[in-house]
Amino acid sequence: MARVNGGRRGSTTVAAVFLLPAVLLLGALVVYPIGYSLQRSFFDRSGGVFVGLDNYLALVTDESLRTAVRNNLVWLVVAPAVATALGLVFAVLTERVRWGTAFKLVVFMPMAISMLAAGIIFRLVYEQDPDRGIANAVWVGVHDTFAEASVFPRARPLPVHPLEAAGGGAYVTKDPVRAGVPVLLPLVGVAPGRMPEEARPARAPAAGGGGPAADRVTGTAWLDFTRGGGGRPNRVDPAEKGLAGLRIEAVRDGKVVATATAGADGTFELPADRADGAVLRLPADNFREQYNGVEWLGPSLVTPAVIGAYVWMWAGFAMVLIGAGLAAVPRELLEAARVDGANEWQVFRRITVPLLAPVLGVVLVTLMINVLKIFDLVFVIAPGSAQDDANVLALQLYRSSFGTDADLGVGSAIAVVLLLLVLPVMVLNIRRMRREARR
């Protein structure tokens, strides 16, 4: 008995010796920081005055802190659920295709990219300028397919030109037009480099009299601007180009009686029997601002945009874990359900998903813990003007602790709150793992 007890004491001593470095390291890197943060959260900015729960009350009274808490709840609900759902869909759909492995590799590849690099990538993806941001390039392309873009945004007449504003962004001629009398429609406000590619040097309209233009209304619409100077207003100078594609309407008694489109050299013509005595109108569609897409990083969409970047990164992680669980699902159960007449949706909903419930739980809980610590993506993607709207607790922890107006008391309180939010999820995950081990 003495030998047995001595052997146990010796084994315990050896175990303690081997565990001591890990315990010391755990205490120095985990236990001490947690304890110090908890203590510091009860003191003011300087750390010398005890303020009790004031730093915690600031989380619900300060507007930026309330926004951070609200955004964290959105992240907690949306991001893990969407990433898990996409991972499930990808894992199921790629199970039977030959190129499934290649697809999984592509979907999982973003996991090899750091959060910082992913943030830089999506900062460019969400760029407002469609020429730089791919998201708006696609959006604008789809929009312009169904809604024609304006020809000359911001084009306008000068006071010396024979045009005046007609309301709603349109312009009309100051006087009615007459057949055989050339009509001049000069405009400015278009950068020469943004003129249509088909635009050619403007050509003055043919005079009427007894010529062939006597039975119609002719005119020229052109950019009344000579690069480098030297041109004269209301005169078609050799270096000035026609406003190719400009739409012109003849209006009489408030009704459009004829329409025309300026050619490459800016010339146009209208039938005299309808346009003679009418005023010419340049409709507002010629001048409205071109559609520049969605402000993805504006105050209202910045949080969904950042969540989209997160899902792009972590859907592959969910897909791989769910795919591993799917490989362990007994195939005879699926085949038996199909033999009994179940369609694929019923097999998926009633057989596959219930059998994958433990794996889905692991993925969901892991992502929930992960999003509570999200910082890099929000910090990099959200511009300074929208960072308050995209604020989350981890980012606010950084700003409160190390910003220009640092308050380590509030920062420590946020750290404690984050720990308290993570603890229930961790306890739930541990209990689930123990139940699985007992089966």
Sequence and secondary structure as in RCSB ss.txt:
>XXXX:A:sequence
MARVNGGRRGSTTVAAVFLLPAVLLLGALVVYPIGYSLQRSFFDRSGGVFVGLDNYLALVTDESLRTAVRNNLVW
LVVAPAVATALGLVFAVLTERVRWGTAFKLVVFMPMAISMLAAGIIFRLVYEQDPDRGIANAVWVGVHDTFAEAS
VFPRARPLPVHPLEAAGGGAYVTKDPVRAGVPVLLPLVGVAPGRMPEEARPARAPAAGGGGPAADRVTGTAWLDF
TRGGGGRPNRVDPAEKGLAGLRIEAVRDGKVVATATAGADGTFELPADRADGAVLRLPADNFREQYNGVEWLGPS
LVTPAVIGAYVWMWAGFAMVLIGAGLAAVPRELLEAARVDGANEWQVFRRITVPLLAPVLGVVLVTLMINVLKIF
DLVFVIAPGSAQDDANVLALQLYRSSFGTDADLGVGSAIAVVLLLLVLPVMVLNIRRMRREARR
>XXXX:A:secstr
 HHHHHHHHHHHHHHHHHHHHHHHHHIIIIIHHHHHHHHHTTB TTSSSB TTHHHHHHHHSHHHHHHHHHHHHH
HHHHHHHHHHHHHHHHHHTSSSTTHHHHHHHHHGGGGS HHHHHHHHHHHT SSTTT HHHHHHHHHHHHHS   
SSTT B  TTSSEEEEETTEEEESS   TTS EEEEEB   GGGS TT  B       TTSGGGGEEEEEEEE  
 TTS   TTS  TT BB TT EEEEEETTEEEEEEE  TTSEEEEEHHHHTT EEEE GGGTS       TTSTT
THHHHHHHHHHHHHHHHHHHHHHHHHHTS HHHHHHHHHTT  HHHHIIIIIHHHHHHHHHHHHHHHHHHHHT  
HHHHHHS GGGTTTT  HHHHHHHHHHSTT  HHHHHHHHHHHHHHHHHHHHHHHHHHHHHHH 
